[in-house]
Amino acid sequence: MFRSLQLCGFLLSALPVLALGQTTEYSKRLTGTVDVSAAGQVQTYTLQSAGVPAIDQGLGNLVESWSFKPQTGIAPKPVRAEFQITLLRASTEDRNYIVKRVEFFPENARITVRGASTAEEMAYCKQADAAPRRDVICPVELPANAELATLAVSAEAYIAIRKTENGPQAALESLSLYGSQNTKLLNKTANLAKKEFSPAALAWGQKNAAAFLQDRDYFVTRVEFVQSNNRSAWRRQEKAEVPAIDWFTETVRARTVYVSQGGLELQ
């Protein structure tokens, strides 16, 4: 099951942060594994190197400090999980960074949400007015824009979701654009990309909001529109300006940076 992980304040405060207003950012996604005892303590772990010793040390300290509890309804037992950490920093020389998101994938976890695969599920995904489902995640689709399709520009979006009396509500938390070359995107390209990718990301988040949210109050998910790969060690991306979300406070953000897919909750 997708779980929102509770993050102790000292974990966040121990990490350097990027300056507000930063437009050009560099991202990197690291993978690792962690062995957790029945008591919820990290026993051993592996972590892909970020290529920067200071960052590696900080991330190692972070992983060692994690403490878990079993998902509701599951008896405590040793667990092995794969995880993925998304990092951001202002430049490839900067040792400061933020942890944008962490996802856990425990072995043999009970997954209640899956990607749409059957004809009936795909038909549901095409119906804009269909009642929300909590068991299916619909696939992402590139915007139907002929001009955008000719451009070597891709996008990564983060969508914040919250529970309301009228059902789940999704809002665009951030949108980053990147291309196949490490050069700044032209204004015309960026403007068109933002115009097309922003509503597409938000529509995808709203469609899947009930499935991501489940019984939680808040959730943050990520979606990527890939038209052009960038295989740089640290991917350069241009952060598009998006309206601030008044309900997505720092307190809420701290509770949703860490996300898992089954089996464990971070204490």
N, C-alpha and C positions, 0 to 999 in steps of 0.2 A: 504494500500500500504506500502511496506517496505520503510522506510524513513531514511536517514542519518541525524543525529541531530547535529547542530552546538553547540559546547561547548565553553563557555567563558573561557579564560585562567585562571581566578582566581579559577575556580572550580577544575581544575587539580592541580594547584600549592598548593591548600589547603590540598591535600592528600599526606601522606608519600609514599615513593617509595621503592621497593626492590632493593638490591644491584645488579648491573650488574654481569653476570656470575653465578648467582645462579642456581644450578642444581636441587636440591631437593626443591620442593615447596608444599604448602598446599593450596587447593582450597575449596571454599564453595560457594554455590548458595543460595541467600536469595530472598524471595518473599515479595511483598507488594502491596498496593493499594494507589492511589493518586486521590484526588478530585481537579480538576482544574476549576477556575472560567472562565467566558466568556472573562475576560481580560487576562487570561493566567497565573494567579498566583495560587500557591499551597494553598488550603484552609485547607485541612486536609489530613493526610496520616496514613497508618499503615505500619510497617516494621518488618519482622521477626528478632529476635535477633541473632547476630553473636556469642553470648556467651561470648563476651569480652566488658565490659562497654565502654572502650575508643573507640573501633571500632564502637559500636552502636551510640555513641554520634557524632562521625565524619560523619557517614552515615546519621544520622538524620539531621545534619546541611546541608549536601549536598542536600538531598531531599527538605528541606525547601527553598533552594536557587534556585531551578529550576524555570524557567519562560518559558512558552510555547506560540506558536502561532498556529492557525489552519492550517491544511494542505491546500494547494492551492485548491481553488474551494469549500471550506466548510465554511459556515457562522460561526462566533464566537458564541459559546454557552458553558455552563458548561459541563465538560467531566469527567467521571470516567475512570481510566485506571488501569489495573494490570501491575506490572513491576517485573523484575527479575534482580538481580545484581550478577555478578560473581566476587568474590574476590580472590586475591592471597596474600600469605605471606610466609616468609622464614621458619618459624617454628611455632609450636602451642603455643609457649610462646611469640612470637614477636607481639608487638602491631602495628608495621608498616605494611602497606598493600598497594596494588594497586587495583583499580577498573579496571578489565579486560574488562568488557562489561556490558551494561545495555540494556535491551529490554523492550519496552512498548507495551501493548496490550489494546488499548482503546476499550471500549464497543461500539458496533454498528458501528465499523469502516468499511469503504469501502475497502475491500481487493481485490486487482487485481491479486495477486499471490496466488496460492494454490498448495497443494501437488498433484502429479499425481495420478489419481484414475481410469480413464477409460482405456479400452484395447488399444485405440489409443494413449493415453498419455504414457502408459507403454511401448508401442512399440517404441515411440519416444525416451524414456529414454534408450532403448537398442541399438539405432543407434548412433554409434560413430561419423558419418559424417553428421548427420541431422542438418539442419539449426537451429540456436539457437532460443529458444522461451522465451518470456518475461512473460508468464502467468502461467507457470508450474514449480514446483520444483520437481526434480526427487529424489527418495529415495536413501539412502545410502546402500551400500552392503558391507559385510565383504569380505576381500581379499580371493581369492580361493587358499589357501595354507594349505595343510593338516597338516603340522607340526605346523603352527601357531594356527590352530583350536584346538590343544590339549593343548595349553598353557593358563594359567589363566592370560592373559594380555590384557588390553584394551587401547584405545587411544582416546585422544581429540585433535583436530587440529583446528587452526584458519587460515583462508585463506583470504589474502588481494586481492582485485579486483580493477582494474582501467580501465578507458575508454582509448582506443587508436584509431588511425586512421584505424587500421586493425581489430577493434572489441575489446570486453572485454578481458583482460588479467588477469589471476589468478596466485598467487604465495603463497607458503606455508610460513605463518608468524611464526607459532610455532607448535610444536608437543609435547604433554606430554603423558607419558605412566604410567599406574597404574595397580595394581593387587588386588586380593581379600585379600591379607595380607599386613600389613603395614611394609614390609621389602623391602630393596632396590632390584630392579630387577637385575637378573644376566646379565652379559655382553652379553652372547650368546642370551638370550631371548630378550634383548633390541635391539641388532643389527638386529635380524630377524624381530622384530616388526617394527622397523623403516624402514627397507627395504621394507616391505609390506604395512604398513599403510601410509607412506608418499606419494607414487604415487597414492594410492587409494583416499586419501583426496584431493590431487591436481586435479585429474581427476573429482571428484565430484564437486569441486569448479568451474572448468572450464566449465563443462557441464551446471551448473546452473548460470553461471556468468551474462548472459544477464538478467535473471529474477531478480537476486539480485540487480544488478546495476541500472536497469531502466534508468532514465535520469541523474543520478548522475555521478560525476567524479571518486569517490572512494567508496568502501564499504568493510566491514570486516564481514565475516560470520564464524560460528562455526559448526563443524561436530564431532560426537562421534561414535566410533566403540566399542560397548559394548560386551565383551566376559566374563567379570568377574565383578560383582558388588563390590563396596566398600562403606559400609554404615557408615564409620567413620564420626564423626562430621565435621572434616576437612580432606578431602581426600589427602593422600600423593601421589605425582606423581613425576616422573623423567622427567625433560625437556630434550628432545633430541636436539642435535645441528643441526641447519638448516642454510643454507646460508642466509646471510643478503640480504634484498631487497633494492636496492639503491634508488628506488623511494618512498619507504614507510618511509618518514621522520617523525620527531616528530610532525611537523605541520599537516601532513596528519593523523597521528595516533590520535591526539587530536580531529580531526573532525569526526573520525569513531568509537571512543570508545562507543559512545551512539547511539544506533540503535532502531528504533521503527517499528511497524507493523501496521501503519494506524492511521490517524486522527490528529496527533500532530507533531509539530516540536519544538525542544527546541531552545529558542532564545539565 
